[in-house]
Amino acid sequence: MQTHNISEQNSILNTFIAEIRSVTQQKDRMRFRRNIERIGEILGYEMSKVLKYAPSEVETPLGFCQMEQPQNEIVLCSILRAGVPLHHGLLNYFDHAENAFISAYRQHQKQPESFEILVEYLACPNLEGKTLILADPMLATGQSLVATFEALMPFGKPKEVHLVCAIGAQQGIDFIAKYFDSSTHLWIASVDQELNDKGYIIPGLGDAGDLAYGEKLQQ
């Protein structure tokens, strides 16, 4: 798996990451969602640099222009519910993409640190030979990305896979690197080094779904 940590080079992305982490800024749900969306736009732009391009002719009011245009058939899949703002950001740039949606959540056992990933909802087009973008804002243990990818496999084998995350833990990155092959790309805005005993990223930002859409009763 090829990892692209965009925060390794300073850019305006730093501001959006700082704001989604800030306990003060997090009180504004609209701004939190918009910052996740903007992070998706930046990651989508960076990802676009490795897509396949071919020349095409564009007619202008004054003549014709040769342009290189992306040729990938993209399917954009986000993990509900936290992935929706990230999905919007990517869709702003890949507006012709087909779309898939999948739910995945942690079902905790008796011990808080013990859980399994349950997938209960899936809507997906044909993936055969296409470019799959799988978006999840938080890459903690990595189990959600693996579980959702496996749930998508009955819909066809993608030609290439791109994983897009806002914040991830190194442990989760190491976990999915053992699962996804060397042709898979991970595009991530920031990498933290720790998980706590409940599998949450430290320092992270908390629960992205709750911050975007309000706290849930289920734990």
C-alpha positions as CSV (number, residue, x, y, z in Angstrom):
1,M,0.0,0.0,0.0
2,Q,1.3,3.5,-0.9
3,T,0.7,6.1,1.8
4,H,0.4,9.8,0.9
5,N,0.5,11.9,4.1
6,I,-0.4,15.3,2.8
7,S,0.5,17.1,6.1
8,E,4.2,16.3,5.6
9,Q,4.3,19.5,3.6
10,N,2.8,22.7,5.1
11,S,-0.2,24.1,3.4
12,I,-3.6,25.6,4.1
13,L,-4.7,22.0,5.0
14,N,-3.0,22.6,8.4
15,T,-5.7,25.2,9.2
16,F,-8.6,22.9,8.5
17,I,-7.0,20.0,10.5
18,A,-6.4,22.4,13.4
19,E,-10.0,23.5,13.5
20,I,-11.5,20.1,13.4
21,R,-9.3,19.1,16.3
22,S,-10.1,22.2,18.4
23,V,-12.6,21.7,21.2
24,T,-13.6,25.4,20.7
25,Q,-14.2,25.2,17.0
26,Q,-16.0,21.8,17.3
27,K,-18.9,23.6,18.9
28,D,-19.8,24.9,15.5
29,R,-21.1,21.7,13.7
30,M,-21.6,23.5,10.4
31,R,-17.9,24.6,10.4
32,F,-16.8,21.1,11.4
33,R,-18.7,19.6,8.5
34,R,-17.4,22.2,6.1
35,N,-13.8,21.7,7.2
36,I,-14.1,17.9,6.7
37,E,-15.6,18.7,3.2
38,R,-12.6,21.0,2.4
39,I,-10.2,18.3,3.5
40,G,-11.9,16.0,1.1
41,E,-11.5,18.5,-1.7
42,I,-7.7,18.8,-1.0
43,L,-7.2,15.1,-0.8
44,G,-9.2,14.6,-4.0
45,Y,-7.1,17.1,-5.8
46,E,-3.9,15.4,-4.6
47,M,-5.3,12.0,-5.7
48,S,-6.2,13.3,-9.1
49,K,-2.5,13.7,-9.9
50,V,-2.1,9.9,-10.2
51,L,-5.2,9.2,-12.4
52,K,-5.1,8.2,-16.0
53,Y,-5.3,11.1,-18.5
54,A,-5.9,11.2,-22.3
55,P,-6.0,14.2,-24.7
56,S,-9.3,15.7,-25.7
57,E,-10.3,18.6,-27.9
58,V,-12.3,21.4,-26.3
59,E,-14.1,24.0,-28.5
60,T,-13.9,27.6,-27.2
61,P,-15.8,30.7,-28.6
62,L,-12.5,31.5,-30.5
63,G,-11.2,28.1,-31.5
64,F,-10.1,24.7,-30.3
65,C,-7.9,23.7,-27.3
66,Q,-6.2,20.4,-26.6
67,M,-6.6,19.3,-23.0
68,E,-5.6,16.3,-20.9
69,Q,-8.7,14.9,-19.2
70,P,-9.0,12.1,-16.6
71,Q,-10.3,8.8,-18.0
72,N,-11.0,6.8,-14.8
73,E,-14.5,5.5,-14.2
74,I,-14.8,6.5,-10.5
75,V,-17.1,5.0,-7.9
76,L,-17.0,7.1,-4.7
77,C,-18.1,5.2,-1.6
78,S,-18.3,6.7,1.9
79,I,-18.9,5.0,5.2
80,L,-22.0,6.3,7.0
81,R,-22.6,8.5,8.8
82,A,-19.3,10.2,9.5
83,G,-18.1,9.9,5.9
84,V,-20.9,12.1,4.4
85,P,-19.0,15.5,4.6
86,L,-15.8,13.9,3.3
87,H,-17.9,12.3,0.5
88,H,-19.3,15.8,-0.4
89,G,-15.8,17.2,-0.6
90,L,-14.6,14.5,-3.0
91,L,-17.8,14.7,-5.0
92,N,-17.2,18.5,-5.5
93,Y,-14.2,17.5,-7.6
94,F,-15.3,14.2,-9.0
95,D,-18.8,15.3,-9.9
96,H,-19.3,12.7,-12.6
97,A,-18.5,9.8,-10.2
98,E,-20.9,7.0,-9.5
99,N,-21.7,6.7,-5.8
100,A,-22.0,4.0,-3.2
101,F,-22.9,4.2,0.5
102,I,-22.2,1.7,3.2
103,S,-22.9,1.7,7.0
104,A,-20.3,0.4,9.4
105,Y,-20.3,0.7,13.2
106,R,-18.6,-0.7,16.3
107,Q,-20.7,-3.1,18.3
108,H,-19.0,-3.2,21.7
109,Q,-18.8,-6.3,23.8
110,K,-18.8,-6.4,27.6
111,Q,-15.3,-4.9,27.7
112,P,-15.2,-1.3,26.3
113,E,-12.0,-2.1,24.3
114,S,-13.6,-5.2,22.7
115,F,-15.8,-4.6,19.6
116,E,-16.6,-6.0,16.1
117,I,-17.5,-4.0,13.0
118,L,-21.1,-4.5,11.7
119,V,-22.2,-3.6,8.2
120,E,-26.0,-3.3,7.9
121,Y,-26.7,-1.1,4.8
122,L,-25.1,-1.1,1.4
123,A,-26.0,0.6,-1.9
124,C,-23.4,0.0,-4.7
125,P,-23.1,0.1,-8.5
126,N,-21.0,-2.3,-10.5
127,L,-17.3,-1.9,-9.4
128,E,-15.7,-4.2,-12.1
129,G,-12.7,-2.5,-13.7
130,K,-13.4,0.9,-12.1
131,T,-11.6,3.2,-9.7
132,L,-12.9,2.8,-6.2
133,I,-12.5,5.7,-3.7
134,L,-13.4,4.5,-0.2
135,A,-13.8,7.5,2.2
136,D,-13.8,7.4,6.0
137,P,-12.7,10.4,8.0
138,M,-11.1,8.5,10.9
139,L,-8.7,5.6,10.4
140,A,-8.3,4.2,13.9
141,T,-7.9,0.4,14.1
142,G,-8.4,0.0,10.3
143,Q,-11.1,-2.7,10.9
144,S,-13.9,-0.6,9.4
145,L,-12.1,-0.1,6.1
146,V,-11.3,-3.8,5.8
147,A,-14.9,-4.8,6.7
148,T,-16.5,-2.4,4.2
149,F,-14.1,-3.3,1.4
150,E,-14.9,-7.0,1.9
151,A,-18.6,-6.1,1.8
152,L,-18.1,-4.4,-1.5
153,M,-16.3,-7.2,-3.2
154,P,-19.5,-9.1,-4.5
155,F,-20.1,-6.0,-6.7
156,G,-17.0,-6.6,-8.8
157,K,-13.2,-6.2,-8.7
158,P,-12.0,-2.6,-9.0
159,K,-9.1,-1.8,-11.3
160,E,-7.6,0.4,-8.6
161,V,-8.4,1.4,-5.0
162,H,-7.9,4.7,-3.2
163,L,-8.5,5.1,0.5
164,V,-9.2,8.7,1.7
165,C,-9.1,9.6,5.4
166,A,-8.8,12.9,7.3
167,I,-6.9,11.6,10.4
168,G,-5.4,8.2,11.1
169,A,-3.4,6.3,13.7
170,Q,-0.2,4.7,12.7
171,Q,-1.4,1.4,14.1
172,G,-4.4,1.5,11.8
173,I,-2.3,2.3,8.8
174,D,0.0,-0.6,9.6
175,F,-3.1,-2.9,9.9
176,I,-4.6,-2.0,6.5
177,A,-1.1,-2.1,4.8
178,K,-1.1,-5.9,5.6
179,Y,-4.5,-6.3,4.0
180,F,-4.5,-4.1,0.9
181,D,-2.0,-4.8,-1.9
182,S,0.9,-2.6,-3.1
183,S,-1.2,-0.9,-5.8
184,T,-3.7,0.6,-3.2
185,H,-3.2,4.3,-2.4
186,L,-4.0,5.8,1.0
187,W,-4.5,9.6,1.0
188,I,-4.5,11.0,4.5
189,A,-4.5,14.5,5.9
190,S,-2.7,13.8,9.2
191,V,-1.2,10.8,11.1
192,D,-1.3,10.4,14.9
193,Q,0.8,7.9,16.7
194,E,-1.5,6.4,19.4
195,L,-4.8,4.6,20.0
196,N,-6.3,4.5,23.5
197,D,-7.7,1.3,25.1
198,K,-11.1,1.9,23.4
199,G,-9.5,2.1,20.0
200,Y,-9.9,5.9,19.6
201,I,-7.1,8.0,18.0
202,I,-5.0,10.1,20.4
203,P,-4.9,13.1,20.2
204,G,-7.4,12.7,17.3
205,L,-10.5,14.8,17.5
206,G,-13.2,12.7,19.1
207,D,-16.1,11.1,17.3
208,A,-16.4,12.6,13.8
209,G,-20.0,11.4,13.4
210,D,-21.2,13.0,16.6
211,L,-19.3,16.2,15.9
212,A,-20.8,16.5,12.5
213,Y,-24.4,15.4,13.3
214,G,-24.9,15.3,17.0
215,E,-24.4,12.7,19.7
216,K,-26.1,9.3,19.4
217,L,-27.5,7.1,22.1
218,Q,-25.8,4.0,20.8
219,Q,-22.3,3.3,22.1
